[in-house]
Amino acid sequence: MLRYLCFLGVVLAARSGSAPFIKPCKSDDSACVLASAQAAVPYLAVGIPELGVKSLDPMFLKEVKGDQGGLSLTFKDTTVTGMKGCKVDAIKHSLKKGKQTMIIRCDVELNGDYDLSGQLLVFPITGNGKYKIKIRDIVIKATTTIAMVDGAEGKKHWHVADWHFASDVKTHVQFQFDNLFNGNKILSKPVEDFVNSSWREVMREISPPIVHAIVARVVESVEALYLAVPADQLEIN
């Protein structure tokens, strides 16, 4: 879901030869920067193969594992969709300090295979099978630290030296885990009802590994862009 975060912050001022769909803006023209970033979302969602940027929608995650609070979880062969509809809420640049921050808001859906065991808040839980998670109105804030490195052609390129993020769901999450407790409905029904009525608490419990994996894909795409495009073509005027 988040490949855009750092990526959009970088390409906002890309010259037309690199990203013709971007309208260059002055760094202090926040309205222009915000509008330009939002206009870029549908283009970036499909990927930019010539720059080495892979598709964001759909996004495929082979395996994501987590072990926290007594809960062991594995998500496999996950497909993330919906990112082409993300909205850019805010952008802030301080390129002199090498910092970029972006806030986006998205509705996304995750489909794949799961394996859960352990304690989910107040319930013991076990199961494996297909899963679906529909997330409405997730807000993600990502901040990157940018360094300068020498490219193969002798020009300066940007590099993501560090990154961190925070996320929160504002509206709703719907969970579906098939085959909980090996399909025992007497055991699974109370858990199914609980996870969907207490979606906010459940999301906080199980989402960090999967959201982190998506952010990592964002960084991967950003690095591909930086490798392809020299810093002097990514300046904010």
C-alpha positions in Angstrom: 0.0 0.0 0.0 2.6 2.3 0.4 5.0 2.3 -2.3 3.9 5.8 -3.1 5.0 7.4 0.1 8.6 8.1 -0.6 8.3 7.6 -4.4 5.8 10.4 -4.8 7.8 12.8 -2.7 10.7 12.2 -5.0 9.1 12.5 -8.4 7.0 15.6 -7.7 9.5 17.7 -9.5 10.8 15.2 -12.0 11.5 16.7 -15.4 9.2 15.8 -18.2 11.7 13.4 -19.8 11.6 11.2 -16.8 8.0 11.6 -15.6 5.9 13.5 -18.2 2.7 13.2 -16.1 4.3 15.2 -13.3 3.8 19.0 -13.1 6.9 20.6 -11.6 6.3 22.8 -8.6 8.2 25.3 -6.5 9.1 23.8 -3.1 7.1 26.4 -1.2 3.9 26.0 -3.4 2.2 23.4 -1.2 -1.0 23.4 -3.2 0.8 22.7 -6.5 2.9 20.0 -4.8 -0.1 18.3 -3.3 -2.1 18.4 -6.6 0.8 17.1 -8.6 1.3 14.2 -6.2 -2.4 13.2 -6.4 -2.3 13.4 -10.2 0.6 11.0 -10.2 -1.1 8.2 -8.2 -2.9 6.3 -11.0 0.3 6.4 -13.1 2.5 5.1 -10.4 0.0 2.4 -9.4 0.6 0.5 -12.6 4.4 0.8 -12.3 7.0 2.4 -14.4 9.0 -0.5 -16.0 11.5 1.8 -17.8 12.6 3.2 -14.4 12.5 -0.2 -12.6 9.4 0.7 -10.6 7.2 -2.3 -10.2 3.4 -2.4 -10.0 1.8 -1.2 -6.8 -1.7 -2.3 -7.7 -1.8 -5.2 -7.6 1.1 -5.8 -5.2 2.2 -9.4 -4.5 3.8 -10.4 -1.2 5.2 -14.0 -1.1 5.4 -14.4 2.6 5.0 -12.2 5.7 5.7 -13.5 9.2 5.1 -12.1 12.6 5.3 -13.2 16.3 4.1 -10.7 18.8 2.0 -10.8 22.0 1.9 -14.6 22.0 0.5 -14.7 18.5 2.3 -16.4 15.7 1.1 -15.5 12.2 2.1 -16.1 8.6 0.6 -14.6 5.5 1.5 -16.3 2.2 0.9 -15.4 -1.5 -0.9 -12.1 -0.6 -2.3 -9.8 -3.2 -2.9 -6.2 -2.3 -5.3 -4.2 -4.4 -6.8 -0.7 -4.2 -3.8 1.5 -4.1 -4.6 3.2 -7.3 -7.4 5.0 -5.4 -5.1 6.3 -2.6 -5.4 10.0 -1.7 -2.5 12.2 -0.8 -3.4 14.1 2.3 -0.2 16.0 2.9 3.5 16.4 1.7 6.3 18.1 3.5 9.9 18.5 2.1 13.0 19.7 3.8 15.6 18.7 1.2 18.3 20.8 2.8 18.0 18.5 5.8 17.5 15.4 3.7 14.0 14.7 5.0 10.7 14.0 3.2 7.4 13.2 4.8 4.1 12.1 3.1 0.7 11.2 4.4 -1.7 9.1 2.3 -5.1 7.7 2.8 -6.2 4.4 1.2 -8.9 1.7 0.9 -7.2 -1.6 0.2 -8.0 -5.3 0.2 -5.6 -8.2 1.0 -6.2 -11.7 -0.2 -4.1 -14.8 0.3 -3.3 -17.7 2.6 -2.8 -17.5 6.4 -1.6 -19.6 9.3 -2.4 -18.3 12.9 -1.8 -19.8 16.3 -1.5 -18.5 19.8 -3.5 -15.8 21.7 -5.3 -13.1 19.8 -6.1 -10.5 22.6 -8.6 -12.4 24.8 -9.1 -15.5 22.5 -6.9 -18.5 21.9 -6.8 -19.0 18.1 -5.6 -21.5 15.6 -6.3 -22.0 11.9 -4.9 -22.0 8.3 -6.5 -21.4 5.0 -7.7 -18.5 2.8 -8.0 -15.0 4.3 -9.4 -11.6 3.2 -8.9 -8.3 4.9 -10.8 -5.2 3.7 -9.4 -2.0 5.1 -11.3 1.3 4.7 -9.5 4.6 5.3 -6.0 3.6 6.5 -3.8 6.6 6.9 -0.1 6.1 6.6 2.6 8.6 7.4 6.1 7.8 6.2 9.3 9.8 6.7 12.5 9.1 4.8 16.1 10.3 5.3 17.9 11.0 2.0 21.6 10.7 1.4 23.6 11.5 -1.8 25.7 8.8 -3.5 27.6 8.6 -6.7 25.9 6.8 -9.6 27.6 4.6 -12.2 27.5 7.4 -14.8 29.3 9.8 -12.4 26.3 11.8 -11.4 24.8 12.3 -7.9 21.9 10.1 -7.0 19.6 10.1 -4.0 19.6 7.1 -1.6 17.2 6.2 1.2 19.4 6.0 4.2 16.7 5.4 6.7 12.9 5.3 6.9 10.1 4.9 9.4 6.3 5.0 9.3 3.1 5.1 11.4 -0.3 4.0 10.4 -3.9 4.1 11.7 -7.3 3.0 10.4 -9.9 5.7 10.6 -13.1 4.0 9.4 -13.3 0.2 9.4 -11.7 -3.2 8.8 -13.4 -6.4 7.9 -11.6 -9.7 8.5 -12.4 -13.1 7.0 -10.3 -16.2 8.0 -11.5 -19.5 6.5 -11.0 -22.7 8.4 -10.5 -21.4 11.9 -10.2 -24.2 14.4 -10.2 -26.7 11.4 -13.7 -25.5 10.4 -15.3 -26.0 13.9 -18.1 -23.4 13.8 -18.8 -23.7 17.5 -15.3 -22.5 18.2 -14.8 -20.2 15.3 -18.1 -18.2 15.3 -17.3 -16.3 18.6 -13.8 -15.5 17.3 -15.1 -14.3 13.9 -17.7 -12.1 15.6 -15.0 -10.7 18.0 -12.4 -9.8 15.4 -15.0 -7.9 13.3 -16.6 -6.1 16.2 -13.2 -5.2 17.8 -11.5 -4.6 14.4 -9.4 -1.6 15.7 -7.8 -3.7 18.5 -7.3 -6.7 16.2 -5.8 -4.6 13.5 -3.2 -3.2 15.9 -2.4 -6.8 16.9 -1.9 -8.4 13.5 -1.2 -5.6 11.0 2.4 -4.4 11.9 4.2 -7.2 9.9 2.0 -6.8 6.8 2.1 -3.0 6.8 5.8 -3.1 7.3 6.2 -5.4 4.3 4.3 -3.0 2.1 6.3 0.0 3.2 9.5 -2.0 2.5 8.2 -2.5 -1.1 7.8 1.3 -1.3 11.4 1.8 -0.3 12.5 -0.9 -2.9 10.7 1.1 -5.6 12.2 4.4 -4.4 15.7 2.9 -4.6 15.0 1.7 -8.2 13.9 5.2 -9.1 17.0 6.8 -7.5 19.2 4.3 -9.3 17.6 5.2 -12.7 17.3 9.0 -12.4 20.1 11.4 -11.3 19.3 13.8 -8.4 19.5 16.8 -10.8 16.4 15.5 -12.5 14.5 15.1 -9.2 14.9 18.6 -7.9 12.0 20.6 -6.5 12.1 24.0 -8.2 
